[in-house]
Amino acid sequence: MINHPNRGKKAKAKIVKKEVAPAEVKTVTCIKAFDKDLRCRDFQFEIGKTYKHKGPVKICASGFHACEHPLDVLKYYSPATSRFAVVKQSGELCRHDEDTKIASAKITIEAEINLPQLIERAVKWVFDRAKWSEGPVAIGPNEGATASGDSGAATASGYRGAATASGNSGAATASGDSGAATASGYRGAATASGDSGAATASGDSGAATASGDRGRVRGTNGCALFLVHRAAAGKIAHAWAGIDGKDGIKPMVWYSLDANGKPVECDE
Protein backbone atom coordinates (compact mmCIF):
# COMPACT_ATOMS: atom_id res chain seq x y z
CA MET A 1 0.00 0.00 0.00
CA ILE A 2 1.39 3.34 -1.03
CA ASN A 3 0.73 6.26 1.21
CA HIS A 4 -0.29 9.38 -0.68
CA PRO A 5 1.76 12.35 0.55
CA ASN A 6 -1.37 14.56 0.82
CA ARG A 7 -3.56 11.93 2.48
CA GLY A 8 -5.06 13.16 5.73
CA LYS A 9 -4.47 16.79 4.89
CA LYS A 10 -7.27 19.18 4.01
CA ALA A 11 -6.96 20.75 0.63
CA LYS A 12 -6.35 24.46 0.78
CA ALA A 13 -9.17 26.52 -0.65
CA LYS A 14 -8.25 28.59 -3.60
CA ILE A 15 -8.42 32.29 -2.73
CA VAL A 16 -10.01 34.33 -5.43
CA LYS A 17 -9.26 37.99 -5.17
CA LYS A 18 -12.38 40.05 -5.55
CA GLU A 19 -11.97 43.00 -7.82
CA VAL A 20 -12.85 46.24 -6.12
CA ALA A 21 -14.63 48.75 -8.29
CA PRO A 22 -12.87 52.08 -8.41
CA ALA A 23 -14.46 54.72 -6.22
CA GLU A 24 -16.75 57.07 -8.06
CA VAL A 25 -15.24 60.48 -8.52
CA LYS A 26 -17.93 63.10 -8.05
CA THR A 27 -17.68 66.17 -10.22
CA VAL A 28 -19.39 69.40 -9.21
CA THR A 29 -19.87 72.44 -11.42
CA CYS A 30 -19.17 75.66 -9.50
CA ILE A 31 -18.22 79.29 -9.90
CA LYS A 32 -14.79 80.49 -8.81
CA ALA A 33 -13.68 84.08 -8.25
CA PHE A 34 -10.21 85.52 -8.77
CA ASP A 35 -8.49 88.86 -8.61
CA LYS A 36 -7.94 90.89 -11.78
CA ASP A 37 -4.90 88.77 -12.68
CA LEU A 38 -6.76 85.45 -12.33
CA ARG A 39 -5.04 84.69 -9.04
CA CYS A 40 -6.54 83.34 -5.83
CA ARG A 41 -4.58 83.16 -2.57
CA ASP A 42 -1.38 83.91 -4.54
CA PHE A 43 -1.97 80.90 -6.80
CA GLN A 44 -1.92 81.67 -10.52
CA PHE A 45 -4.68 80.04 -12.59
CA GLU A 46 -5.23 79.81 -16.35
CA ILE A 47 -8.43 79.23 -18.30
CA GLY A 48 -8.58 75.68 -19.64
CA LYS A 49 -6.07 74.24 -17.18
CA THR A 50 -6.58 71.49 -14.56
CA TYR A 51 -4.87 71.63 -11.16
CA LYS A 52 -4.38 69.03 -8.44
CA HIS A 53 -3.80 69.66 -4.75
CA LYS A 54 -1.41 67.42 -2.82
CA GLY A 55 -2.29 66.90 0.81
CA PRO A 56 -5.45 67.14 2.90
CA VAL A 57 -8.47 69.08 1.70
CA LYS A 58 -10.06 71.35 4.29
CA ILE A 59 -12.61 74.09 3.78
CA CYS A 60 -11.18 77.61 4.08
CA ALA A 61 -7.74 76.13 4.72
CA SER A 62 -6.45 73.92 1.90
CA GLY A 63 -7.45 72.72 -1.54
CA PHE A 64 -9.13 74.63 -4.35
CA HIS A 65 -12.24 76.62 -3.44
CA ALA A 66 -15.35 77.60 -5.41
CA CYS A 67 -19.10 77.97 -4.81
CA GLU A 68 -22.09 76.07 -6.22
CA HIS A 69 -24.42 79.05 -5.82
CA PRO A 70 -22.92 81.77 -8.04
CA LEU A 71 -23.91 84.61 -5.70
CA ASP A 72 -22.01 83.04 -2.82
CA VAL A 73 -18.71 84.01 -4.42
CA LEU A 74 -19.61 87.68 -3.91
CA LYS A 75 -19.28 87.14 -0.17
CA TYR A 76 -15.57 86.56 -0.67
CA TYR A 77 -14.68 88.69 -3.72
CA SER A 78 -15.86 92.16 -4.68
CA PRO A 79 -17.87 92.18 -7.94
CA ALA A 80 -16.20 95.42 -9.04
CA THR A 81 -12.61 94.15 -9.02
CA SER A 82 -12.89 90.39 -9.57
CA ARG A 83 -13.01 87.91 -12.39
CA PHE A 84 -15.15 84.78 -12.47
CA ALA A 85 -15.06 81.38 -14.12
CA VAL A 86 -17.09 78.20 -14.43
CA VAL A 87 -15.07 75.38 -12.91
CA LYS A 88 -15.35 71.64 -12.36
CA GLN A 89 -14.33 70.35 -8.93
CA SER A 90 -13.61 66.69 -8.25
CA GLY A 91 -11.62 64.26 -6.14
CA GLU A 92 -11.82 64.71 -2.39
CA LEU A 93 -14.45 67.33 -1.54
CA CYS A 94 -15.06 69.28 1.66
CA ARG A 95 -18.16 71.46 2.02
CA HIS A 96 -18.74 74.64 4.01
CA ASP A 97 -21.54 74.37 6.57
CA GLU A 98 -22.77 77.96 6.10
CA ASP A 99 -22.97 78.36 2.32
CA THR A 100 -22.21 76.45 -0.90
CA LYS A 101 -18.43 76.87 -0.84
CA ILE A 102 -16.55 73.64 -1.67
CA ALA A 103 -12.88 72.77 -1.27
CA SER A 104 -11.58 70.13 -3.67
CA ALA A 105 -8.44 68.20 -4.49
CA LYS A 106 -8.85 68.80 -8.22
CA ILE A 107 -10.20 71.72 -10.22
CA THR A 108 -10.57 72.53 -13.90
CA ILE A 109 -10.99 76.17 -14.93
CA GLU A 110 -13.40 75.78 -17.84
CA ALA A 111 -14.53 79.21 -19.01
CA GLU A 112 -14.45 82.81 -17.84
CA ILE A 113 -17.80 84.58 -17.38
CA ASN A 114 -18.71 88.19 -16.64
CA LEU A 115 -20.89 89.46 -13.81
CA PRO A 116 -24.19 89.55 -15.77
CA GLN A 117 -23.63 85.92 -16.76
CA LEU A 118 -22.88 85.08 -13.13
CA ILE A 119 -26.18 86.60 -12.03
CA GLU A 120 -28.06 84.80 -14.81
CA ARG A 121 -26.58 81.55 -13.57
CA ALA A 122 -27.50 82.46 -9.99
CA VAL A 123 -31.16 82.99 -10.87
CA LYS A 124 -31.23 79.72 -12.82
CA TRP A 125 -29.47 77.94 -9.95
CA VAL A 126 -32.10 79.10 -7.47
CA PHE A 127 -35.07 78.26 -9.68
CA ASP A 128 -33.68 74.88 -10.74
CA ARG A 129 -33.27 73.78 -7.13
CA ALA A 130 -36.42 75.27 -5.69
CA LYS A 131 -38.82 72.82 -4.08
CA TRP A 132 -41.98 74.37 -5.42
CA SER A 133 -44.80 74.53 -2.91
CA GLU A 134 -48.41 73.92 -3.87
CA GLY A 135 -49.46 77.31 -2.55
CA PRO A 136 -48.21 80.86 -3.08
CA VAL A 137 -46.04 80.87 0.05
CA ALA A 138 -42.71 79.09 0.58
CA ILE A 139 -40.82 79.50 3.85
CA GLY A 140 -38.11 76.83 3.79
CA PRO A 141 -34.61 76.93 2.31
CA ASN A 142 -34.55 76.41 -1.48
CA GLU A 143 -38.34 76.47 -1.62
CA GLY A 144 -40.19 78.17 -4.44
CA ALA A 145 -43.60 79.81 -4.69
CA THR A 146 -45.56 80.52 -7.86
CA ALA A 147 -48.57 82.73 -8.51
CA SER A 148 -49.88 82.31 -12.05
CA GLY A 149 -53.25 84.06 -11.84
CA ASP A 150 -53.97 87.75 -12.28
CA SER A 151 -53.24 89.82 -9.15
CA GLY A 152 -51.59 86.78 -7.58
CA ALA A 153 -48.88 87.04 -4.93
CA ALA A 154 -45.95 84.65 -4.43
CA THR A 155 -43.61 84.88 -1.45
CA ALA A 156 -40.42 82.92 -0.76
CA SER A 157 -38.88 83.83 2.58
CA GLY A 158 -36.30 81.06 2.95
CA TYR A 159 -32.59 81.14 2.14
CA ARG A 160 -32.10 80.86 -1.64
CA GLY A 161 -35.86 80.95 -2.15
CA ALA A 162 -37.49 81.60 -5.53
CA ALA A 163 -40.72 83.47 -6.19
CA THR A 164 -42.37 83.98 -9.56
CA ALA A 165 -45.58 85.79 -10.48
CA SER A 166 -46.63 85.32 -14.09
CA GLY A 167 -50.12 86.82 -14.02
CA ASN A 168 -51.08 90.44 -14.68
CA SER A 169 -50.54 92.72 -11.65
CA GLY A 170 -48.83 89.83 -9.86
CA ALA A 171 -46.33 90.26 -7.03
CA ALA A 172 -43.28 88.10 -6.39
CA THR A 173 -41.22 88.56 -3.24
CA ALA A 174 -38.01 86.77 -2.24
CA SER A 175 -37.03 87.98 1.24
CA GLY A 176 -34.35 85.43 2.08
CA ASP A 177 -30.66 85.90 1.35
CA SER A 178 -29.56 84.92 -2.19
CA GLY A 179 -33.20 84.76 -3.30
CA ALA A 180 -34.59 85.39 -6.78
CA ALA A 181 -37.89 87.06 -7.68
CA THR A 182 -39.42 87.32 -11.15
CA ALA A 183 -42.60 89.07 -12.24
CA SER A 184 -43.39 88.46 -15.91
CA GLY A 185 -46.98 89.71 -16.12
CA TYR A 186 -48.34 93.15 -17.00
CA ARG A 187 -47.73 95.59 -14.11
CA GLY A 188 -46.03 92.83 -12.14
CA ALA A 189 -43.81 93.62 -9.15
CA ALA A 190 -40.70 91.67 -8.21
CA THR A 191 -38.95 92.32 -4.90
CA ALA A 192 -35.73 90.80 -3.56
CA SER A 193 -35.13 92.13 -0.05
CA GLY A 194 -32.48 89.67 1.14
CA ASP A 195 -28.74 90.13 0.77
CA SER A 196 -27.39 89.18 -2.68
CA GLY A 197 -30.94 89.04 -4.04
CA ALA A 198 -31.91 89.44 -7.70
CA ALA A 199 -35.20 90.88 -8.99
CA THR A 200 -36.49 90.80 -12.57
CA ALA A 201 -39.53 92.59 -14.02
CA SER A 202 -39.99 91.27 -17.54
CA GLY A 203 -43.62 92.22 -18.15
CA ASP A 204 -44.89 95.55 -19.47
CA SER A 205 -44.95 98.39 -16.91
CA GLY A 206 -43.50 96.16 -14.21
CA ALA A 207 -41.32 97.06 -11.24
CA ALA A 208 -38.21 95.41 -9.80
CA THR A 209 -36.84 96.21 -6.36
CA ALA A 210 -33.66 95.01 -4.62
CA SER A 211 -33.36 96.40 -1.11
CA GLY A 212 -30.79 94.04 0.38
CA ASP A 213 -27.01 94.35 0.43
CA ARG A 214 -25.42 93.60 -2.97
CA GLY A 215 -28.85 93.47 -4.64
CA ARG A 216 -29.40 93.44 -8.41
CA VAL A 217 -32.35 94.48 -10.58
CA ARG A 218 -33.27 94.47 -14.24
CA GLY A 219 -36.39 95.03 -16.31
CA THR A 220 -37.79 95.47 -19.78
CA ASN A 221 -38.25 98.86 -21.42
CA GLY A 222 -40.55 101.08 -19.37
CA CYS A 223 -40.25 99.10 -16.12
CA ALA A 224 -39.43 100.84 -12.85
CA LEU A 225 -36.25 99.87 -11.00
CA PHE A 226 -35.46 100.46 -7.32
CA LEU A 227 -32.11 99.96 -5.60
CA VAL A 228 -30.40 100.73 -2.31
CA HIS A 229 -26.77 100.75 -1.24
CA ARG A 230 -26.06 99.67 2.31
CA ALA A 231 -23.05 100.81 4.32
CA ALA A 232 -21.65 99.33 7.51
CA ALA A 233 -24.07 97.45 9.78
CA GLY A 234 -26.58 97.32 6.93
CA LYS A 235 -27.61 100.97 7.16
CA ILE A 236 -29.04 102.45 3.95
CA ALA A 237 -26.56 104.98 2.57
CA HIS A 238 -28.23 105.62 -0.80
CA ALA A 239 -31.51 104.88 -2.56
CA TRP A 240 -32.27 105.17 -6.27
CA ALA A 241 -35.27 104.84 -8.57
CA GLY A 242 -35.27 104.86 -12.36
CA ILE A 243 -37.09 103.71 -15.47
CA ASP A 244 -35.69 101.24 -17.96
CA GLY A 245 -35.02 102.95 -21.28
CA LYS A 246 -34.46 106.39 -19.74
CA ASP A 247 -31.35 108.23 -18.54
CA GLY A 248 -29.08 105.59 -20.02
CA ILE A 249 -30.67 102.61 -18.24
CA LYS A 250 -30.66 99.66 -20.62
CA PRO A 251 -33.46 97.08 -20.78
CA MET A 252 -32.73 93.62 -19.32
CA VAL A 253 -29.29 94.64 -18.08
CA TRP A 254 -28.43 93.94 -14.45
CA TYR A 255 -27.82 97.01 -12.29
CA SER A 256 -26.57 97.55 -8.75
CA LEU A 257 -26.06 100.73 -6.76
CA ASP A 258 -22.49 101.83 -6.08
CA ALA A 259 -21.08 103.56 -2.99
CA ASN A 260 -21.83 106.95 -4.57
CA GLY A 261 -25.50 106.14 -5.04
CA LYS A 262 -25.28 105.73 -8.80
CA PRO A 263 -26.68 102.75 -10.74
CA VAL A 264 -23.92 100.78 -12.43
CA GLU A 265 -24.05 97.93 -14.86
CA CYS A 266 -22.98 94.60 -13.47
CA ASP A 267 -20.30 94.05 -16.06
CA GLU A 268 -16.73 92.84 -16.06
C-alpha positions in Angstrom: 0.0 0.0 0.0 1.4 3.3 -1.0 0.7 6.3 1.2 -0.3 9.4 -0.7 1.8 12.3 0.5 -1.4 14.6 0.8 -3.6 11.9 2.5 -5.1 13.2 5.7 -4.5 16.8 4.9 -7.3 19.2 4.0 -7.0 20.7 0.6 -6.4 24.5 0.8 -9.2 26.5 -0.6 -8.2 28.6 -3.6 -8.4 32.3 -2.7 -10.0 34.3 -5.4 -9.3 38.0 -5.2 -12.4 40.1 -5.5 -12.0 43.0 -7.8 -12.8 46.2 -6.1 -14.6 48.8 -8.3 -12.9 52.1 -8.4 -14.5 54.7 -6.2 -16.7 57.1 -8.1 -15.2 60.5 -8.5 -17.9 63.1 -8.0 -17.7 66.2 -10.2 -19.4 69.4 -9.2 -19.9 72.4 -11.4 -19.2 75.7 -9.5 -18.2 79.3 -9.9 -14.8 80.5 -8.8 -13.7 84.1 -8.3 -10.2 85.5 -8.8 -8.5 88.9 -8.6 -7.9 90.9 -11.8 -4.9 88.8 -12.7 -6.8 85.5 -12.3 -5.0 84.7 -9.0 -6.5 83.3 -5.8 -4.6 83.2 -2.6 -1.4 83.9 -4.5 -2.0 80.9 -6.8 -1.9 81.7 -10.5 -4.7 80.0 -12.6 -5.2 79.8 -16.3 -8.4 79.2 -18.3 -8.6 75.7 -19.6 -6.1 74.2 -17.2 -6.6 71.5 -14.6 -4.9 71.6 -11.2 -4.4 69.0 -8.4 -3.8 69.7 -4.8 -1.4 67.4 -2.8 -2.3 66.9 0.8 -5.5 67.1 2.9 -8.5 69.1 1.7 -10.1 71.3 4.3 -12.6 74.1 3.8 -11.2 77.6 4.1 -7.7 76.1 4.7 -6.5 73.9 1.9 -7.4 72.7 -1.5 -9.1 74.6 -4.4 -12.2 76.6 -3.4 -15.4 77.6 -5.4 -19.1 78.0 -4.8 -22.1 76.1 -6.2 -24.4 79.1 -5.8 -22.9 81.8 -8.0 -23.9 84.6 -5.7 -22.0 83.0 -2.8 -18.7 84.0 -4.4 -19.6 87.7 -3.9 -19.3 87.1 -0.2 -15.6 86.6 -0.7 -14.7 88.7 -3.7 -15.9 92.2 -4.7 -17.9 92.2 -7.9 -16.2 95.4 -9.0 -12.6 94.2 -9.0 -12.9 90.4 -9.6 -13.0 87.9 -12.4 -15.2 84.8 -12.5 -15.1 81.4 -14.1 -17.1 78.2 -14.4 -15.1 75.4 -12.9 -15.4 71.6 -12.4 -14.3 70.3 -8.9 -13.6 66.7 -8.3 -11.6 64.3 -6.1 -11.8 64.7 -2.4 -14.5 67.3 -1.5 -15.1 69.3 1.7 -18.2 71.5 2.0 -18.7 74.6 4.0 -21.5 74.4 6.6 -22.8 78.0 6.1 -23.0 78.4 2.3 -22.2 76.4 -0.9 -18.4 76.9 -0.8 -16.5 73.6 -1.7 -12.9 72.8 -1.3 -11.6 70.1 -3.7 -8.4 68.2 -4.5 -8.9 68.8 -8.2 -10.2 71.7 -10.2 -10.6 72.5 -13.9 -11.0 76.2 -14.9 -13.4 75.8 -17.8 -14.5 79.2 -19.0 -14.5 82.8 -17.8 -17.8 84.6 -17.4 -18.7 88.2 -16.6 -20.9 89.5 -13.8 -24.2 89.5 -15.8 -23.6 85.9 -16.8 -22.9 85.1 -13.1 -26.2 86.6 -12.0 -28.1 84.8 -14.8 -26.6 81.6 -13.6 -27.5 82.5 -10.0 -31.2 83.0 -10.9 -31.2 79.7 -12.8 -29.5 77.9 -9.9 -32.1 79.1 -7.5 -35.1 78.3 -9.7 -33.7 74.9 -10.7 -33.3 73.8 -7.1 -36.4 75.3 -5.7 -38.8 72.8 -4.1 -42.0 74.4 -5.4 -44.8 74.5 -2.9 -48.4 73.9 -3.9 -49.5 77.3 -2.6 -48.2 80.9 -3.1 -46.0 80.9 0.1 -42.7 79.1 0.6 -40.8 79.5 3.9 -38.1 76.8 3.8 -34.6 76.9 2.3 -34.5 76.4 -1.5 -38.3 76.5 -1.6 -40.2 78.2 -4.4 -43.6 79.8 -4.7 -45.6 80.5 -7.9 -48.6 82.7 -8.5 -49.9 82.3 -12.0 -53.2 84.1 -11.8 -54.0 87.7 -12.3 -53.2 89.8 -9.2 -51.6 86.8 -7.6 -48.9 87.0 -4.9 -45.9 84.7 -4.4 -43.6 84.9 -1.5 -40.4 82.9 -0.8 -38.9 83.8 2.6 -36.3 81.1 3.0 -32.6 81.1 2.1 -32.1 80.9 -1.6 -35.9 81.0 -2.2 -37.5 81.6 -5.5 -40.7 83.5 -6.2 -42.4 84.0 -9.6 -45.6 85.8 -10.5 -46.6 85.3 -14.1 -50.1 86.8 -14.0 -51.1 90.4 -14.7 -50.5 92.7 -11.6 -48.8 89.8 -9.9 -46.3 90.3 -7.0 -43.3 88.1 -6.4 -41.2 88.6 -3.2 -38.0 86.8 -2.2 -37.0 88.0 1.2 -34.3 85.4 2.1 -30.7 85.9 1.4 -29.6 84.9 -2.2 -33.2 84.8 -3.3 -34.6 85.4 -6.8 -37.9 87.1 -7.7 -39.4 87.3 -11.1 -42.6 89.1 -12.2 -43.4 88.5 -15.9 -47.0 89.7 -16.1 -48.3 93.2 -17.0 -47.7 95.6 -14.1 -46.0 92.8 -12.1 -43.8 93.6 -9.2 -40.7 91.7 -8.2 -39.0 92.3 -4.9 -35.7 90.8 -3.6 -35.1 92.1 -0.1 -32.5 89.7 1.1 -28.7 90.1 0.8 -27.4 89.2 -2.7 -30.9 89.0 -4.0 -31.9 89.4 -7.7 -35.2 90.9 -9.0 -36.5 90.8 -12.6 -39.5 92.6 -14.0 -40.0 91.3 -17.5 -43.6 92.2 -18.1 -44.9 95.5 -19.5 -45.0 98.4 -16.9 -43.5 96.2 -14.2 -41.3 97.1 -11.2 -38.2 95.4 -9.8 -36.8 96.2 -6.4 -33.7 95.0 -4.6 -33.4 96.4 -1.1 -30.8 94.0 0.4 -27.0 94.4 0.4 -25.4 93.6 -3.0 -28.9 93.5 -4.6 -29.4 93.4 -8.4 -32.3 94.5 -10.6 -33.3 94.5 -14.2 -36.4 95.0 -16.3 -37.8 95.5 -19.8 -38.2 98.9 -21.4 -40.6 101.1 -19.4 -40.2 99.1 -16.1 -39.4 100.8 -12.8 -36.2 99.9 -11.0 -35.5 100.5 -7.3 -32.1 100.0 -5.6 -30.4 100.7 -2.3 -26.8 100.8 -1.2 -26.1 99.7 2.3 -23.1 100.8 4.3 -21.6 99.3 7.5 -24.1 97.5 9.8 -26.6 97.3 6.9 -27.6 101.0 7.2 -29.0 102.4 4.0 -26.6 105.0 2.6 -28.2 105.6 -0.8 -31.5 104.9 -2.6 -32.3 105.2 -6.3 -35.3 104.8 -8.6 -35.3 104.9 -12.4 -37.1 103.7 -15.5 -35.7 101.2 -18.0 -35.0 103.0 -21.3 -34.5 106.4 -19.7 -31.3 108.2 -18.5 -29.1 105.6 -20.0 -30.7 102.6 -18.2 -30.7 99.7 -20.6 -33.5 97.1 -20.8 -32.7 93.6 -19.3 -29.3 94.6 -18.1 -28.4 93.9 -14.5 -27.8 97.0 -12.3 -26.6 97.6 -8.8 -26.1 100.7 -6.8 -22.5 101.8 -6.1 -21.1 103.6 -3.0 -21.8 107.0 -4.6 -25.5 106.1 -5.0 -25.3 105.7 -8.8 -26.7 102.7 -10.7 -23.9 100.8 -12.4 -24.0 97.9 -14.9 -23.0 94.6 -13.5 -20.3 94.0 -16.1 -16.7 92.8 -16.1 
